[in-house]
Amino acid sequence: MASQANAVGFVGFDEISLELADSLVCSGYAVQAFDPKLDGPLEAEFLERLGGIRCASVMEATRVVVNNVFYGTAMSCIQ
């Protein structure tokens, strides 16, 4: 399992985020996300197949990931 130092946080999560998360998990990163609308098949794939962590707030999603935060839809990667 990846350490918190190798964690990436997503704020907002969609199909493109899922593809990026898949790549990150394959590269050894832990992936966590906050999106109040994350549900259904997308949530199942993120949580079950990728082992993603669903966060209850933006603060939780970004607490340990100072350098790796991705903002979904119309926002860019902040590093």
trRosetta pair geometry for C-beta under 8 A, 3 or more apart (Angstrom, degrees):
i j d omega theta_ij theta_ji phi_ij phi_ji
1 30 6.9 40 176 -81 84 110
2 6 4.2 -110 -174 90 111 117
2 7 6.7 150 118 -74 119 61
2 28 5.3 131 -90 162 108 65
2 29 5.3 80 -125 -154 171 19
2 30 4.0 -154 74 -33 114 81
3 6 5.3 84 56 18 71 95
3 7 7.6 -97 110 -34 47 87
3 30 7.4 -132 76 -9 16 123
4 7 5.1 -23 -156 -16 48 128
4 30 7.0 -44 -100 46 40 143
4 64 4.3 -59 180 166 115 148
4 65 7.9 -120 179 -63 76 70
5 64 7.9 -91 -71 166 34 105
6 28 6.1 -41 164 126 149 90
6 29 5.1 -136 155 -116 89 62
6 30 6.2 104 97 9 79 83
7 29 6.6 128 -119 -174 22 85
7 30 4.4 -32 -105 71 80 102
7 31 7.4 169 -158 -81 68 23
7 32 6.3 7 -174 6 115 108
7 64 5.5 47 52 101 144 108
7 65 4.8 -106 100 -79 96 104
7 68 6.9 172 100 71 51 127
8 21 7.7 -165 87 -115 123 70
8 24 5.3 -72 27 -168 148 155
8 29 5.0 28 -6 164 108 139
8 30 7.3 170 21 82 65 51
8 31 5.4 -17 65 -110 94 70
8 32 7.5 169 85 30 47 66
8 65 6.1 115 -129 -143 21 141
8 68 4.3 -83 -113 142 73 125
8 69 7.7 174 -167 -86 63 29
8 70 6.8 28 170 -6 105 107
9 31 8.0 154 -91 -160 28 52
9 32 5.3 -24 -110 75 73 92
9 33 7.0 154 -165 -90 58 40
9 34 7.5 12 -177 1 102 93
9 55 7.5 7 -142 -10 105 152
9 61 4.3 127 -163 158 118 81
9 62 4.8 -169 94 -86 165 55
9 64 8.0 137 -47 62 120 68
9 65 4.1 173 -9 53 107 151
9 68 6.7 124 20 104 70 77
9 69 4.9 -16 71 -113 101 75
9 70 7.1 -177 94 26 50 69
10 13 5.1 84 123 -83 136 92
10 17 5.3 92 -149 -160 151 129
10 21 6.9 -55 -33 -74 141 113
10 31 7.1 21 -10 -175 109 94
10 32 7.2 -169 24 98 75 44
10 33 3.9 -13 64 -111 106 93
10 34 7.2 -173 93 30 63 56
10 35 7.4 -27 118 -34 103 109
10 61 6.8 -86 63 -173 43 132
10 69 7.8 159 -90 -163 23 57
10 70 4.9 -22 -110 70 71 101
10 71 8.0 154 -161 -90 56 21
10 72 6.4 54 -179 -48 99 100
11 33 7.6 -176 -74 -155 24 65
11 34 5.5 -6 -118 62 63 100
11 35 7.4 137 -175 -69 36 77
11 58 5.4 34 -119 -126 120 95
11 61 5.9 145 -78 98 76 148
11 62 7.1 -7 -55 -50 114 112
11 69 6.6 22 -8 -180 106 102
11 70 7.2 -176 25 90 68 49
11 71 5.0 -18 66 -112 105 67
11 72 6.5 -140 94 4 53 85
11 75 7.9 -25 80 75 105 149
12 17 7.1 -173 114 -60 69 150
12 34 7.8 -1 -27 88 35 68
12 35 5.3 90 -128 -98 26 110
12 71 6.1 55 27 -173 119 53
12 72 2.6 -129 108 38 115 120
12 73 5.6 -111 164 20 147 91
12 75 7.4 119 32 36 144 120
13 17 4.5 -131 -145 92 60 155
13 18 7.2 83 178 -54 94 74
13 21 7.9 20 -141 -37 108 139
13 33 4.5 47 -64 -178 137 145
13 34 7.9 160 -20 73 109 26
13 35 4.2 -130 22 -8 93 147
13 38 5.1 25 64 -91 125 118
13 42 7.2 152 127 153 103 124
13 46 6.9 29 169 -93 145 157
13 72 6.0 -131 -56 -64 25 147
14 17 5.2 104 45 9 54 105
14 18 7.3 -99 111 -9 34 91
14 42 7.5 -51 -149 -146 33 151
14 72 5.8 127 0 -160 99 132
14 73 6.5 77 -12 -50 139 101
15 18 5.5 -49 -152 28 35 116
15 19 6.9 35 151 -17 64 99
15 42 6.9 -98 -78 -110 63 118
16 19 5.7 -50 -154 33 37 111
16 20 6.5 34 149 -14 66 106
16 72 8.0 140 70 -140 103 91
17 20 5.6 -58 -149 41 34 111
17 21 6.0 38 152 -23 68 107
17 33 7.1 96 155 -115 137 140
17 70 7.0 159 -125 113 98 134
17 72 5.6 -40 -61 -101 131 111
18 21 5.5 -52 -143 37 30 114
18 22 6.4 38 153 -25 62 102
18 42 6.3 -120 -63 -150 138 88
18 45 6.2 36 -150 104 133 125
18 46 6.1 -103 -113 -76 94 91
18 50 7.7 -154 -155 -30 76 148
19 22 5.7 -49 -151 29 31 115
19 23 6.8 29 152 -15 61 104
20 23 5.7 -55 -154 36 34 112
20 24 6.3 33 150 -19 67 107
20 70 7.0 166 118 -147 151 175
21 24 5.6 -56 -146 38 33 112
21 25 6.2 35 156 -21 67 104
21 31 4.5 104 -149 -168 98 164
21 33 7.5 -45 -90 -49 141 126
21 46 6.6 18 102 -128 162 89
21 50 5.7 33 133 -163 112 162
21 52 6.2 1 179 -86 141 127
22 25 5.9 -53 -147 34 28 110
22 26 6.5 27 153 -16 62 108
22 50 6.1 -106 -92 -98 62 120
23 26 5.7 -57 -151 38 31 112
23 27 6.4 22 152 -13 64 111
24 27 5.6 -63 -150 42 32 108
24 29 4.1 -52 168 57 95 130
24 31 5.5 110 91 -73 128 116
25 28 7.8 102 -177 -28 29 9
25 29 6.3 -88 -81 66 34 73
25 30 7.9 49 -108 -115 74 24
25 31 5.8 -67 -64 -7 92 122
25 50 5.0 -154 -42 -158 162 92
25 51 6.9 134 -137 49 134 98
25 52 7.8 -87 -72 -68 130 79
29 68 7.7 -129 -148 155 138 162
30 53 7.0 21 168 -3 103 119
31 46 7.8 -112 109 -163 122 91
31 50 6.3 -31 54 149 132 126
31 51 7.9 110 44 87 91 71
31 52 4.8 -48 93 -115 99 89
31 53 7.1 170 96 22 49 77
32 52 6.5 150 -100 -173 36 79
32 53 3.9 -28 -107 70 93 103
32 54 7.5 -168 -156 -71 74 10
32 55 5.3 70 166 -38 109 112
32 60 7.8 -110 154 131 136 84
32 61 5.4 -170 121 -136 103 69
32 65 7.4 -166 48 -24 110 139
33 38 6.5 116 115 -75 123 160
33 46 6.7 -54 28 -176 140 145
33 52 6.2 2 7 174 106 129
33 53 7.5 150 19 80 61 57
33 54 6.4 -32 68 -116 81 53
33 55 6.4 -168 88 17 28 96
33 61 6.1 18 -158 -128 16 126
34 54 7.8 107 -96 -172 44 59
34 55 4.4 -58 -71 78 88 107
34 56 7.3 -26 -118 75 103 14
34 57 6.1 -22 -126 128 144 14
34 58 5.2 -151 80 -84 160 45
34 60 6.7 124 -73 67 123 91
34 61 3.9 -109 -17 -35 108 141
35 38 4.1 98 79 -36 104 103
35 72 7.2 23 -91 8 125 151
38 42 6.4 -115 -153 106 72 111
38 43 5.0 118 152 -86 84 97
38 46 7.0 -45 -171 38 125 155
38 54 6.5 -165 94 -128 141 113
39 42 7.2 53 71 57 28 95
39 43 5.0 -16 -130 -18 21 138
40 43 6.0 110 50 17 38 99
40 44 7.1 -73 136 -4 34 100
41 44 5.5 -55 -144 38 34 114
41 45 6.2 32 159 -18 68 106
42 45 6.1 -56 -148 37 27 107
42 46 6.3 26 154 -17 63 110
43 46 5.7 -59 -146 39 30 111
43 47 6.0 12 163 -6 68 113
43 54 7.2 22 -149 -84 99 136
44 47 6.3 -64 -139 46 23 99
44 48 5.4 -10 178 11 66 122
44 49 7.8 61 133 -8 67 94
45 48 6.7 -60 -114 52 18 90
45 49 5.0 -19 -159 24 60 124
45 50 6.8 52 147 -7 66 101
46 49 7.6 8 -41 49 8 86
46 50 5.5 -39 -153 41 38 124
46 52 4.2 -45 166 38 83 146
46 54 7.4 94 112 -70 123 92
47 50 7.4 30 -12 55 6 83
47 51 7.5 26 -177 -124 36 15
47 52 5.5 -83 -87 61 40 87
47 54 6.2 -26 -85 -29 111 109
48 51 7.8 -6 170 -66 12 44
55 58 7.8 108 114 -89 129 14
55 60 4.0 178 -166 102 112 110
55 61 3.9 -172 54 -67 160 79
56 60 5.5 61 48 16 73 155
57 60 4.7 101 55 5 79 99
57 61 7.0 -144 96 -4 45 87
58 61 5.7 -59 -149 38 33 112
58 62 6.1 3 162 3 68 115
59 62 6.4 -77 -144 50 23 93
59 63 6.2 51 157 -63 65 92
60 63 5.8 -23 -141 -16 29 119
61 65 7.5 -46 148 34 58 128
61 69 7.7 100 126 -131 97 99
62 65 5.6 -97 -145 60 48 94
62 66 7.8 89 174 -86 83 36
62 69 5.2 16 -116 -102 106 131
65 68 4.9 -81 -174 66 105 83
65 69 5.7 131 114 -67 112 78
67 79 5.6 40 -179 -152 75 72
68 79 6.7 21 -91 -108 48 88
69 77 7.7 150 85 -158 49 60
69 78 5.1 -15 72 61 98 105
69 79 8.0 179 36 -76 66 52
70 77 5.3 -29 -108 -107 78 77
70 78 7.7 -177 -92 22 29 73
71 75 3.3 -44 106 104 118 137
71 76 7.0 21 54 52 100 26
71 77 7.7 -179 24 -92 72 28
71 78 6.6 52 -10 -12 107 107
72 75 6.6 46 66 44 25 101
